[in-house]
Amino acid sequence: MKMNIHIVAGVLAGGLLLNPLVSTSSFGQTTDSTAAEQPFVNQPQGGAEKFLLAGEVSTLWQSNQIHGLPSTNSFGADPLGLMLMPLVKITDRLFLDVQVAVTANPAPGGGASASLNEAIIYYKLVSGVNVFAGNFQPRWGLYEGILDDFTNRYCSTPVGMGIGAATESGVGIQGGLQTGYSKLSYQLYIANGPQLIVDSTGAQNGQLNYGNYTDNNKSKAIGGSLGFLPFSNSNLEIGVSGQYTPKTGDAGTAFENISSTSYAVHLNYYHVFNPLMVRLQGQYEYTQTQGFDLYTNSSDTALLVPKFTNQLSGWYGGITFRLSGSESMFLSNLELGGRLSNLTMPKDALWGGNPINQTTICLTYWFTWKTPLNIAYDIYTQSGSPTQTALTVRGMWFF
Amino acid sequence: MKNRIGIKTTLIAITIAIASTLTINGCKVPEGIASKSGAQLWGENCNRCHNAPDPHTFSDDQWDAAVEHMHQKAILTDVETKKIVEFLKSAN
């Protein structure tokens, strides 16, 4: 494992060092004669940087009902719903991609706080090979890894998602390749990886923390994904993603060598059967933390955590319909979606329980290509618990 | 040991999948693919995940940054990225 990581790191470092020599393009200045001979030069010049401040603003109203209890409604836990994405194309090879979420503090007079979702620097080595480093969301199936709100046509989050690789700090390599009529996309990375939670109460024992800027041991996670688009019009993508972390526990503790394995498979298909556009999406993901069986709070036997197999799985599948070819502008801007999702947790963990099922129906009206208004109805069922429903109205504006 | 076997198996499977695809399709880009216009690639690739953007949305420099973002996020090929950004700029 260590050797594999060293090989990957060596290849990345070697590529970065050698590339300026073989491509004649570098961050440094070149002589005028070199520049004249090489029209494809990426040295920074005055006003050469390309900048865009993208992002999204959203607001929502939600009514929640637990069977047998009075309903409640609110204007969302985060009424601000602001996300900023400064994008800087520094040269033809160098690109900076940042994503900052601004969250309102629900307490009266609480103001707002900002958190860094992503900060990635990309460098194009050669065609189809890009090196990246920073704080990034790995390409993890279909739902995670790209701008979720922008691609989620069901308003709410599928209950079965969020298992497996999340935000990581590390380095990687990725690219897209045309292979005849089909296409491939790939990503490989090494990162700090998830950290095992072992708390004194046992309430979260066995869960994994992601988004770690500092590592809790010397071991690194290795992950990757492969997307395959078999048709020449790119309307079908099937893909696999995986991540392996040999050590998730704190260094020097009994839990250090507990490993974690996650994978995901996904499908994304769209087609226009004029005038009807159909979009079909689905994803399955799975995570297992090996060697985590029994942890107790030694001072309180009442908090004894029962033995459990620490694995989670989730899936979702959805389909949307839009009369995109209709002559009626109103009808062509309407999109109707239905989605099913499931989350299966360790039944005996304090944070686990019976599987949760979610059924979602969502109607979206697109005021413009980037301004949707969603009305969604979610039903959550779990054996042994009352059925919960949520009616959500959400407006969004991407800029 | 078990985990090492798992990683090796995964890496071998990925390698075989890539090699098989390359072998089946060949590395040469067919004329039907190479001749695709930026407008066609814009429609095909953007609509796969979200509505295709209105070409009048951004300035030339902003399109450079926006399409490079999608180049990396959606992992488009370099040729697709170049053609799409040229098409979007042509609307300005």
Interface residues (C-beta under 8 A of the other chain):
Chain A: M1 N4 K50 F51 L52 A54 M85 L87 V88 K89 F95 D97 I120 Y122 K124 S127 G128 N130 F132 R139 G145 I146 L147 F150 T151 Q174 G175 G176 L177 Q178 T179 G180 Y181 S182 K183 L184 S185 Y186 Q187 I222 G224 L226 G227 F228 S232 N233 S234 N235 E237 V240 G242 Y244 P246 S259 T261 N268 Y270 Q290 W366 T368 W369 K370
Chain B: N3 R4 G6 I7 T10 I14 A17 I18 T21 L22 I24 N25 G26 C27 K28 V29 P30 G32 I33 E44 N45 N47 R48 C49 H50 N51 A52 P53 D54 T57 F58 D61 Q62 D64 A65 A66 E68 H69 Q72 K73 A74 I75 L76 T77 D78 V79 E80
